[in-house]
Amino acid sequence: GAPNPDCGITPEGKCRDGGVLRDQRLPQAGDLVITEIMANPDAAPDASGEWFELYVARDIDLNQLQIGKNAPEVQQQLPGGDCLAVSAGSYVVFAASSDPAANGHLPRVDFPLDFTLTNSGGGLFVGFADQVLDAVTYPAATAGASTMLDQGSLDAAANDDPAAWCTTVAGTTYGDGDRGTPGQANPACP
């Protein structure tokens, strides 16, 4: 007889790429690096203007990526189903709002951020299958300026060093005037 029709269920470890089922390119430690955190925007309210950025070191799929403030407490998980492919060398932005008028006119938003960041400093992690891929602790946030990783520390181990982080330098702005480089490489810390 004829093959059974596709029932639309995506098996674990697979994702749909243009409607075709394929193996998911699973993220591993070192594949994602937390590079920038906007915990205290000034051009938009915290509830709609917060965001963070990841650097992608290898071609992977972000399906089922876990995110939270304090590992292992997962506060958000990306969906399965269609492949959420990201390319090596790219930057991915997670933001509280995808509406430019509400988020301070971020240049782009790749994925939603479903929880709030802490203005007084805190933690942030990304993981997969209950394994932490990268985790950072960031200091108290300066109003209207992101906390960024120095461009020379683009590594999931190097970003553990508090000295590798700084407040985004003056003159480095986006959208409505907050300081940061969402979706782009960071400049060097002073």
C-alpha positions, -999 to 999 in steps of 0.1 A, spaced: 0 0 0 8 37 0 30 52 27 12 66 58 7 103 58 29 125 80 11 129 113 30 161 122 47 148 153 84 155 154 104 127 171 130 135 197 163 145 182 147 155 149 134 188 135 116 198 103 137 217 78 114 231 50 89 204 59 115 176 57 124 157 88 161 157 96 185 151 126 187 181 149 222 196 151 224 194 189 242 222 208 272 212 230 292 231 255 312 258 238 287 262 209 269 292 225 285 321 243 265 347 263 280 380 250 257 408 260 229 416 285 206 445 286 190 442 320 181 479 326 171 497 294 164 535 295 147 540 261 120 514 269 105 499 301 123 469 315 92 447 307 96 453 270 132 465 265 153 438 281 173 415 259 204 393 258 226 381 230 244 348 222 273 342 199 270 310 179 304 292 174 291 262 153 261 255 130 234 241 154 197 241 159 183 258 190 152 235 193 146 228 230 172 253 242 168 260 279 172 294 294 171 307 329 186 330 356 200 303 379 210 269 366 195 244 367 162 262 371 148 264 335 125 294 330 121 291 293 125 264 266 124 270 229 100 248 210 107 217 189 91 211 155 105 233 128 143 236 129 156 267 146 189 267 127 216 292 135 249 296 117 285 297 131 297 332 135 262 347 140 247 365 170 212 357 182 190 382 202 164 371 228 142 400 237 112 408 260 93 423 230 96 420 193 77 453 188 103 479 178 81 507 193 80 489 226 116 475 228 136 507 221 138 499 184 161 469 186 175 462 151 161 427 153 147 401 176 154 364 169 136 348 198 113 359 227 126 363 263 99 351 286 113 362 319 128 394 334 165 401 340 177 415 373 188 452 373 209 447 405 231 420 389 224 383 385 229 351 366 219 339 331 224 305 315 216 285 284 214 248 284 202 217 265 188 185 278 194 197 314 231 203 307 244 239 311 261 251 279 271 285 292 264 305 323 275 339 334 271 362 364 266 399 355 271 430 377 245 456 386 232 471 353 238 507 343 206 524 331 204 526 294 236 505 287 241 468 282 268 448 299 290 434 272 317 407 268 350 420 255 355 409 219 388 391 229 369 368 253 345 352 229 345 318 246 322 300 270 351 297 295 366 332 291 332 348 297 332 334 332 358 360 342 342 392 356 371 412 342 360 402 306 328 422 310 322 460 309 294 485 305 290 492 268 311 521 258 296 556 252 287 563 215 278 526 208 240 530 205 211 513 188 175 523 181 162 549 205 196 556 220 204 529 246 240 517 245 246 482 231 253 462 200 224 437 198 230 411 170 265 424 163 301 418 175 310 438 206 338 464 206 367 460 229 362 469 266 382 500 276 
